[in-house]
Amino acid sequence: MNTPVSLEELGPRICIMGPSNSGKSTLADAISRKTALPVVHLDLLHHLPDTNWVPRGHAEFLRLHADAVSQERWVMEGNYTKCATERLARATGLILLDVPVTVGLLRYIRRCYSSTPRIGGLRTGRENVTWEMIKYITLVAPENRLHHKRVYDQVRLPKLLLKSPHDVEACFQRWGLRT
């Protein structure tokens, strides 16, 4: 973990990015409970409610994203790089979860067999393991990780890079967060 940043230093608009199944939703939810910042799960904006990951129309998603970003206070989790520039322009802090691919893959499989609803999920019941998602996590996400790291390096905001589950747990402890 890099130089510790306090939760207060990240300000009232915190952006959390990272690969699928890295813990973005869980961290955003915990920060929201601690700070009373409204949490925005971008997956819920991007996909139609009560569907199995059916995307909204592009214009509708961008409108919902712009509305969410324009608010004065939020903790927003998700990547959706097509609109990250607007999000980061309004953000007061950035957290990048850069956990290894194996962590994301194991969490995905565990999530699909869990009876507990996923934080930030679409509330469609238990998800099934799909080859499409496994390919995404193992083949696409590593390239996205490189892009996210470049974005992180360029952003001039208070920021925190968490590279392992141990780093995330240490952050939870330091900030007094609960899952």
C-alpha positions as CSV (number, residue, x, y, z in Angstrom):
1,M,0.0,0.0,0.0
2,N,1.3,3.5,-0.8
3,T,1.3,6.5,1.5
4,P,-1.7,6.3,3.8
5,V,-4.4,8.9,3.0
6,S,-7.2,9.6,5.5
7,L,-10.8,9.1,4.5
8,E,-11.4,12.8,5.1
9,E,-8.6,13.8,2.7
10,L,-10.5,12.0,-0.1
11,G,-13.3,14.5,0.3
12,P,-17.0,14.4,-0.4
13,R,-16.9,12.8,-3.9
14,I,-14.8,9.6,-3.9
15,C,-14.3,7.6,-7.0
16,I,-13.4,3.9,-6.6
17,M,-12.1,2.0,-9.6
18,G,-10.6,-1.5,-10.2
19,P,-11.1,-4.8,-11.9
20,S,-14.2,-6.9,-11.6
21,N,-14.7,-8.6,-8.3
22,S,-11.9,-6.6,-6.6
23,G,-14.1,-5.3,-3.8
24,K,-15.2,-1.9,-5.2
25,S,-18.9,-2.3,-4.2
26,T,-18.0,-3.6,-0.7
27,L,-15.6,-0.7,-0.1
28,A,-18.0,1.9,-1.4
29,D,-20.8,0.5,0.8
30,A,-18.6,0.6,3.9
31,I,-17.4,4.1,3.2
32,S,-21.0,5.2,2.7
33,R,-22.1,3.7,6.0
34,K,-19.1,5.5,7.8
35,T,-19.5,8.9,6.1
36,A,-23.1,9.1,5.1
37,L,-22.0,9.8,1.5
38,P,-24.6,8.4,-0.9
39,V,-23.2,5.4,-2.7
40,V,-23.6,5.1,-6.5
41,H,-23.0,1.6,-8.0
42,L,-22.3,2.3,-11.7
43,D,-23.5,-1.3,-12.6
44,L,-26.9,-0.3,-11.4
45,L,-26.9,2.8,-13.6
46,H,-25.6,0.9,-16.7
47,H,-27.9,-2.1,-16.6
48,L,-31.7,-2.3,-16.6
49,P,-33.2,-3.2,-13.2
50,D,-34.4,-6.8,-12.6
51,T,-32.5,-8.1,-15.7
52,N,-29.6,-10.5,-16.1
53,W,-27.1,-7.7,-17.0
54,V,-29.0,-6.2,-19.9
55,P,-27.5,-2.8,-20.6
56,R,-29.6,0.4,-20.8
57,G,-29.4,2.5,-23.9
58,H,-26.0,4.4,-24.2
59,A,-27.7,7.9,-24.0
60,E,-29.8,6.9,-21.0
61,F,-26.7,5.6,-19.1
62,L,-24.7,8.7,-19.9
63,R,-27.6,10.9,-18.6
64,L,-27.9,8.9,-15.4
65,H,-24.1,9.1,-14.9
66,A,-24.1,12.8,-15.5
67,D,-26.9,13.3,-13.0
68,A,-25.1,11.2,-10.4
69,V,-21.8,12.9,-10.9
70,S,-23.4,16.4,-10.7
71,Q,-24.4,15.7,-7.1
72,E,-22.4,17.4,-4.3
73,R,-21.6,14.2,-2.3
74,W,-21.1,10.6,-3.4
75,V,-18.9,7.6,-3.3
76,M,-19.1,6.1,-6.7
77,E,-17.8,2.7,-7.7
78,G,-17.2,1.2,-11.1
79,N,-15.1,1.8,-14.2
80,Y,-17.1,2.5,-17.3
81,T,-14.1,4.3,-18.8
82,K,-16.2,5.9,-21.6
83,C,-17.4,8.4,-18.9
84,A,-14.5,8.3,-16.4
85,T,-13.1,11.7,-17.5
86,E,-16.4,13.4,-16.4
87,R,-16.4,11.5,-13.1
88,L,-12.8,12.2,-12.3
89,A,-13.2,15.9,-13.1
90,R,-15.8,16.1,-10.3
91,A,-14.1,13.7,-7.9
92,T,-12.3,14.9,-4.8
93,G,-10.5,11.6,-4.3
94,L,-9.7,8.4,-6.0
95,I,-9.2,4.8,-4.7
96,L,-7.8,2.2,-7.1
97,L,-8.1,-1.4,-6.2
98,D,-5.4,-3.2,-8.2
99,V,-5.8,-6.7,-6.9
100,P,-4.4,-9.7,-8.9
101,V,-6.5,-11.5,-11.5
102,T,-6.6,-14.6,-9.4
103,V,-8.3,-12.7,-6.5
104,G,-11.0,-11.5,-8.9
105,L,-11.5,-14.9,-10.4
106,L,-11.8,-16.6,-7.0
107,R,-14.2,-13.9,-5.7
108,Y,-16.3,-14.3,-8.8
109,I,-16.7,-18.0,-8.4
110,R,-17.4,-17.7,-4.7
111,R,-20.0,-14.9,-5.4
112,C,-21.8,-17.2,-7.8
113,Y,-22.2,-19.9,-5.2
114,S,-23.1,-17.6,-2.3
115,S,-26.6,-17.3,-1.0
116,T,-26.0,-13.7,0.1
117,P,-27.0,-11.0,-2.4
118,R,-24.1,-9.2,-3.9
119,I,-23.6,-5.6,-2.8
120,G,-24.2,-3.4,-5.9
121,G,-25.7,-6.3,-7.8
122,L,-28.8,-6.2,-10.0
123,R,-30.9,-8.1,-7.5
124,T,-31.7,-10.8,-9.9
125,G,-31.0,-13.7,-7.5
126,R,-27.9,-15.8,-7.5
127,E,-25.6,-15.3,-10.5
128,N,-24.3,-18.2,-12.5
129,V,-20.7,-18.8,-13.5
130,T,-20.3,-18.0,-17.2
131,W,-17.5,-18.5,-19.6
132,E,-18.0,-15.0,-20.8
133,M,-17.3,-13.5,-17.3
134,I,-14.3,-15.9,-16.8
135,K,-12.8,-14.8,-20.1
136,Y,-13.5,-11.1,-19.2
137,I,-11.8,-11.5,-15.8
138,T,-8.8,-13.4,-17.2
139,L,-8.3,-11.8,-20.6
140,V,-9.8,-8.3,-20.7
141,A,-9.4,-7.2,-17.0
142,P,-5.6,-7.4,-17.1
143,E,-5.5,-4.9,-20.0
144,N,-8.0,-2.7,-18.1
145,R,-5.8,-2.9,-15.0
146,L,-2.9,-1.3,-17.0
147,H,-5.3,1.5,-18.2
148,H,-6.6,2.1,-14.7
149,K,-3.1,2.4,-13.4
150,R,-2.2,5.0,-16.0
151,V,-5.3,6.9,-15.1
152,Y,-4.3,6.7,-11.4
153,D,-0.8,7.9,-12.1
154,Q,-2.1,10.9,-14.1
155,V,-4.8,12.0,-11.7
156,R,-3.9,14.9,-9.4
157,L,-6.3,14.2,-6.6
158,P,-5.8,12.7,-3.1
159,K,-5.6,9.1,-4.0
160,L,-4.9,5.6,-2.6
161,L,-3.7,2.5,-4.4
162,L,-4.7,-0.8,-2.8
163,K,-2.8,-3.7,-4.4
164,S,-3.9,-6.7,-2.4
165,P,-6.7,-8.0,-0.1
166,H,-4.3,-7.3,2.8
167,D,-4.0,-3.7,1.7
168,V,-7.8,-3.4,1.5
169,E,-8.2,-4.9,5.0
170,A,-5.6,-2.6,6.4
171,C,-7.5,0.3,4.9
172,F,-10.7,-0.9,6.5
173,Q,-9.0,-1.1,9.9
174,R,-7.3,2.3,9.6
175,W,-10.5,4.0,8.6
176,G,-12.7,2.1,11.1
177,L,-14.9,0.6,8.3
178,R,-17.1,-2.5,8.7
179,T,-18.3,-4.9,6.0
